[in-house]
Structures are given as C-alpha cells and as structure tokens.
Amino acid sequence: MHARCDALVIGAGPAGSAVAILLAQAGWRVTLVEQQAFPRQKVCGECLSAASLTVLDEIGIGPAFHEMAGPELRYIGWMHSDSEIVADFPPCTAGNHRYGRALGRDRLDAALLERARVAGVDVLQPARVRAVGGGPGNFRCEIDRRSRETRHAGVVIDAHGSWQAGPRFSGGREGVAPSRPARRNSDLLAFKASFTNSGLTPGVLPVIALDGGYGGIVVAEDGRTTLACCIRRDRLRACRESMPGAAAGTAVAAFLHRSCRGVREVLERGRPEGSWLSAGPIRPGVRLHCTLQTFRVGNAAGETHPLIGEGISMGLQSARLLAGHLIRESAALFQPDRAREVNRRYAAAWRAAFGSRLLFAAGFAHALMRPQVAARAESLLRHWPSLLTQAARWAGKSRGSVVQSQFTGKVL
C-alpha cells in the first residue's frame, strides 16, 4: 500500500492501466483505482489498430495479446441495405505490426490490470475516488474501498470511462461531470452483442450504414463475433414503438435484421452469447484544456465516434503520449504553473495526434446515418472499392504511433 504515491490513476480501462504501467516501468510509484470488478464486458467495438499493438508490446503484454486475440484484420467491408462491398485494409506503415486485431474487453482489461500488478502498481479494486483536494505535488484523494481512506499523490490522472462521472474536486469544478444535458433526438445510444458460430469471414471488418445509425462487426477471440452499433434516440424510439414491450436491445436487433441483408446473413446461424449491452448517449469531442492541474487520458481526454474503431487505440496511445511527457518531470516537484505547462504541451500533442481522426469520424458517421448520402457513397464504392481502403487511411488505420517514444528512443 502506498499512502503516498507519485501518481494516482482513476480508472483501469486500457488507457488507465497503460499509463500506470508505463510510469511504473519508469520508476514512479503508482496507485491505480478501479470501481468495477473484473472481468467485465463493456459496450465497445473491441478493435485495436496495428499502432496500438506496438504499445502493448512496450508495456509487456504483446505476446499474451497475440495468443488470445482474433485474426489480423486484412479487409475492410461495407454493409448497407442489400449491398456488401469488401476492399483491402491498408497496412500500417511503421512499427512491428501491419494489421490490427480484436479482443474482448473482458480479456484485454484483465490482462492489462494483471500486468500493472506485476509492474509494481498498487491496484485498488473495487474502489472509487470520491473527491480530490489539494493540488499538484500534494493531491489528497478520498477513496471508498472497504472504508473511507485518503491517499496523497503528486500527480492525478483521470482515466474514467465514457459512462462514468469523474471525481469531485474540492475548491473548483475541475473533473466534475457537467450536469446531464437535455435529451435530444440526435443523441446516439450505443449497443453491443456477441455471437458464436456467425457467418462473418474472419479478418474482415465491415462498417454498417443504417437509417439513423451506424455500426460495425468483427470476429474476435475464439471465433466470437462482436456486433456494435450506435442508434439515434428518435430511431430507437420508433424501433421500440414497433415492438411494444420489447427490450431496447431486442428492438435494435430487429431493426438491424430489417435494415441490412449482410447482418441477416452473418447472424443467420449465429448463437447469442449473453444479452445485449447498452450505454450512452455518446459524447464525441475533446475534453482537454491547458488550465487543468490534473491529466486526462482515454475517453476522459477525448472521444471519437466509434464508427472508425479507434477508441481503444486512442486510449493506449494517449497513455503513451502522456507518460512520455510526465517521466521527464518529478511528481514531487509539481506546482500548479508547472502542471498547467505540461498539460499545455500534452494537449497540443494530443490534438496533433488525434484531432484529424475525430473530424473524419464525425463527418463519416453523420454521412452514413443519412440514407441519401449513404446511397451515393455506395454507388461510388461499387465503382471504386479502393475508396474504402482510403477511408481507413483517413481514419488513421495505416499510421504508426505518432508520438516520440521515451522508452525506446525511436519514433514508431
């Protein structure tokens, strides 16, 4: 137990665990706080890009990941109404891996957390950070575990997930989740289900264009197929009205089967594995600004539309990016001005690395949700399937990690 640590990380998803491991490997004393018991599933597309596999190698779970994960994703697909189009996935241009793979969050998160323990991270689970006081160099973190306790940290890193509020900060609003916005018809609700014995070809990652939504489907570990989608609130309402009394997941499944022949064919013999999971609404956007005295990674830093399957990858790479900035510093010597300066440099690097992906994902997602636009896109893709390959490049799939590695001395 570290009553005092150099860094306290809130949230043990891919971003939180990765930054904890990287800092521990650099000699920092790290405490990692996670409120959920593992293993657990989450609403997530479960794809990792080739660049993020380099980060897994760096933190020591590359071999375990490759033993567990699904096949390399060498093809990208398009499903819309009665159409299916497939093109080559662009290979990554740098690093040790050319193609991404998929792995369930239950297995990925558990493997990362175990690696954190091996690296010397003090893991508190299940536990929750209730409040944070003080400031850089001497944060006071109130933690609910078996009883209330206080930990002191030089640096606090917020890596809470999309659907949880961050900790309460005394003396200010930093880290406090904004009041829940009014419900809007345009809100996107996320759904996910897993299947065995599906008809999807391993190694293909199709995107699904829907009237009022979008989705993706992939074969992950042990032949398990994950179907994830986002549906507009007004479309979901119409789906449920057409099936009075049905659960939201059941209504979404029926909508997908009605809307897309490709989904029907893939799941014709598929056996559901558990029930549909749901979460949301998603809130894509950047949540970094240079006035923060704490640091943010993963979805706490910024979130993209999940259509392009970059959520986990951005989480891992943002962890690597932040760790590279922090290990140049001394956590004990952090003061507010210094913390803001490091955050300013980190935020600028984060935007340079991921800003274009957020913009592309937003434009692509909104286009796919509009039937007329999707129909025009389909017409182009029928003549030039390679446009799918180019779209994957624009989404960042062929890029290596764009940050300078503080651990290998190379740009990967």
N, C-alpha and C positions, 0 to 999 in steps of 0.2 A: 504493500500500500504506500502510495506517495501522498502524504499530507500536503506536500508542496511539490509541484512539478514545473517543468519548463513550458509545456503546452498541454492544454486540456481541449480535447476534440469532442464535439457534441454530434453524435450520430455515427453508426458503424456500417453504413452502406459502403459501396465501392469507394467513393471519394473520401469519406472519413477514415476508413480503415487504411487506405493507401497513404494518405498524408501522415497518419500516425506511424505507419511502418517506416516511411522514408525518413521522418525526423528521428525515430528511434535508431535507425541504422546510422544516422549521422551523430549519434551520441546524446541526443536530447532525452530527458526524462518525460515520458508522455503518458497521460491518462486519457482513456477513451471511454465515453459514456454512451450506452445504447439502451433505449427504453423497452425494446421488444426482445422476446426470447427467440433464439434461432434454433433450428432452421425455420424460415417462414417464406412464403411466396409473396410477391408484390405484383401490382399491375405494371408490367414492363415488357417491352419487346424482346429483351434478353440478347440482343446482338452486340458484339464487341468488334470494333474495327481493327484492322491489322496494326495500326499505330498503337492502339491501347494494349495489344498483346506484348509490345515491347516494354510497356510499363509493368505488366505482370511479371515478365522475366526479371526486371530490375528489382522488384520487391520480393522475389523468391518463390512465386507460385506458378511460374510458367509451365514447368513440367506437369504439375498436378492439373492445371487447367487443360492442357492438351490431352491428357489422359481421359478427362471427363467430358469435354465439350463435343458438340456436334461437328459435322464435316465442314471443311472450308467452303465459304460462300463464294462460288466462282461465277454465278449467274444472277442477274437481276431481272425481275419479271414485272409485268403489268397485268392486272385483272380489272376489268370494267364491264359490267353487264354480261354480254355473251362473248367477250373478247379476252384472249390471253396472248401476250407477246413476251418473248424472252430474248435477252441480249447478254453479252459478256460483262461480267463485273470488272471494273478497272483494277488492276493490281496496284498495291501500294508501291510507291517509287523509292522508298527509303526504309531502313531498318531491316530486321531479320525476318519479317513476315510479309507475305504478299496479299493474303486474303484474311478477312475476319471470320469469326465463328460465333456460335450461340451456346449459351449455358444458362440454365435456370437460376434465378436469383437465390433460391434456397441453397443451392450448392455453392454458387460464387461467393455470396456474402459469408457463409460459414467458413469457407476456405480462407478468405481474406482475414476474418477475425482470428482464426487459429494461427495464421502466420503472424498477426500482430502480437499475440501472446508469446510466440516463440522469439520474436524480435525484442521482447522485454517490455512491451506496452502493458500498463496497468489497466486491465479491462474491467469496467463496472457494468454488469448486465444481469438482470434488467434493473435499470436505474434511470433517473430523469433529472436533468438540470432544471431546477425550478426558477432560479434567479441568479443573476451575475451582478456583482458590485465591484467597486474599486476601479482600477484602470491598468493600462499596460505596465508590466513589471510586477504588479501585485493585484491581480484579479481575485475576487472572492466568489467562489461558485457554491451555491447551496444545492445539494444533491439529495434527492429522495431515493433511498435504497431500502434496506430493512428498517432504517430510521433516518432522520434528517442528519446530514453531516456537511461539513464545509471543507472544500479543497481550495488551495491557493495556487495560482498559475501565472507565469509571466506572460503567456500568450493564450488567448481563447480563439478556437477555430470552430465556426458554425458550419456543420455539415448535415443539418436536419433535412429530412426528405420533403418532397413536394407537398405532402398532405398533412404535415405537422407544423404547428406554430413553433417558432424559435423560443429561446428562453426569455424571461422578463429581465430587463436591465434596470437596476435602480438608478435614479438620477437622470434618466433620459429615455428616449424611445428606441434607441438602437437595438435591433434584434427582435423587437416586438412585432408580431404579425399585425398587419393592418386590419381594421375592422372588416368583417365579412361583407364584400360588395353585394349589391342587389343582384338577384338572379336575372340573367339575360337570356333571350332566346339563342344568342350566338355562343353561349358557353359551351365548351367541349367537355363531355364526360368520357372517361376512359374505361375500357372493358378489356378483360383478358380471359382466355380459356385455354386449356391444354388437352391434347388428344393423343391417343396411341393408335397405331395402325392406319394413319391417314394416307391419302394418295399423293401427297406432295413429294416431288422429286428432291432428295437430299442435295444440298448445295445450291438451291435456288431461293432467292429472297424476293418474292413478289410484293409490290405495293398494290393496294386495293383502292380504287376510286369509287366513292359512294355518293349518292344524292344526300348531302348534308353530313358527310363524314368521310373518313379515310381509315385505312388500316394496313396491316402487314402480317405475313405468315411465314414461319421458318421452322425447319427441323433442327432441334437442339440435341441434347444428350440422349443416348439410349433410344433414338428414334422418336422421341416425344416431339410433337408438333405444337407450337405456340401460335395462337391467333390473337392479336391485339388490335384494338381499333379505338377511334375517338368519334363520338356522335354528338352532333349539335343537340342542345336541350330541346328545341322545338321538334326536331326529327324524332328524338327519343319519346317525347310526349305523344306524337302521332303513332309510333310503334306500339306503345302501351295501350293507347285507346283502341287500337285494332285487336288487342288481345286482353280484354278486361280481366283483371285479377292476376295476370301473369307477372312474374318477377321481371325486373328490368333486364337481367341477363338473358332470360328466355325470349323476351321481345326483341332484343338485339340480335340473338341468334337467328330468329325467324326472318328479320329484316335482311341480314347478310345472305341467307339462303335465297330469299326472293330476288335480291338485287344483283347477285353475281354468280354466274354459272361456274366460274373457276372455284369459288368457295364450295359450292354444292358438290362438285366432282371430287375435290380434295377430301371433303369430310363425309363422303357417301358411306364409307365403311369405317370411319373413324369412331373410336370409343372415347367419350368424355372422361377426363381424369380429374375428378373433383368438380366443384361448381364454378360458375362464372364469378370472377372478381371484378369489382368496380371501384372507382375513385374519381376525384375531381371536384370541381372543374379544374382543368389545367390552366396555368397562368404563364405562358411563354413570355420571356423578356429577361433583361439584365437587372440584377439586384446588387450590383457593386457600385460603391461610390467612395471617393477618396477621403471622406470625413470619418469613416468608420475607424474605431480603435481596435475592433476585433477583425478577424479574417473569415472569408466565406469560400467554400468550395462546393462542387457539385451543383445540385439544383438550388441550394441556398445562394449560390453566386449568380446563376442564370440558367434558364431553362429554354430548350428549343421545342418546337413541335415534334412529337415523337415519330412522325412520318418517316424521317430520314434515319432513324435508328442510331442516333448519336448520343443519347442520354448517358449511358454508362461510360462510353468512351470519353465524352467531355468531362465527366466526373473524375475519371482516372487521370486524365491529362491535366486538368486543373489542379488536382492534388500534387502532381509532379511539378507543375509550374510554381505553385505556392511554396512547396518545400524548398525549391531552388532559391527562392528569394529569402526565406526565413533562415536557412542554415548559414547564411553569411553574417547573421546578426547574433547577438547574445540576448536570450529571452529575459535574463535577469536585469539587463540594462535598458530594456524598452521603456520609453516615455511616450506620452501622447503625441508629441510632434513627430517623433521617430516612427511610431506606429502608423501615423497618417501618411508619412512619406513612403514607407514600404508598401502600404496599401495602394497609394497612388501609382507606384511603379508596377505592382502586381495587376491592378485593374487595367492599366494601359496594355500590358502584355496579354491579359485575358481577352480583351476586346480585339486585339490584333489577331489572336489565335482563333477565336470563335465567332466574332461578330458577323462575318460574311455567311457562316453556316446558319445562324439564326435568321438572317434576312432571306436567304434562299429557302429555308424550310417553311417560313411563314408564307412566302409567295406561292410555293409549290402546294402547300396544304390547302390554301384557300382556293387555288385553281381546281384541285381535284374534287373539292366539295361542290362545285358548280357543274351540273350536267352538261351545259352547252360548252363550257370551256374544256371539260374532260373529253367530250366527243371530238372536239377539234384536235386536242392533243393526241387522241387515239388515231385519228386519221394520219397525222404526221408520223406517229410511231410505226404504223403499218408500212409506210414507205421507207422510213429510216429508223429501224430498231436501234441503231447505234446512238440515237438521242438519249436512250435510257442509260447507256454507258456514260455519256457526257453528263447527264443529270447526276449520276453518282459521283462523278468527279467534282461537280459544283458543290455537292453536299459534303465534301471533304473525305470521301472514302479512299482516295488514292494518295492522300498526303501522309507523310510520316509525322511523327510528333514534332511540332513546330517550335518547341522550347529548347533552350540550351540545357543539356544535362549537367547538373552539378555533381553527378556521381560517376559518370564515365568520361567526362571531358569532351564529348562529341555531340554534334547536333544530329539528332536522329529523326 
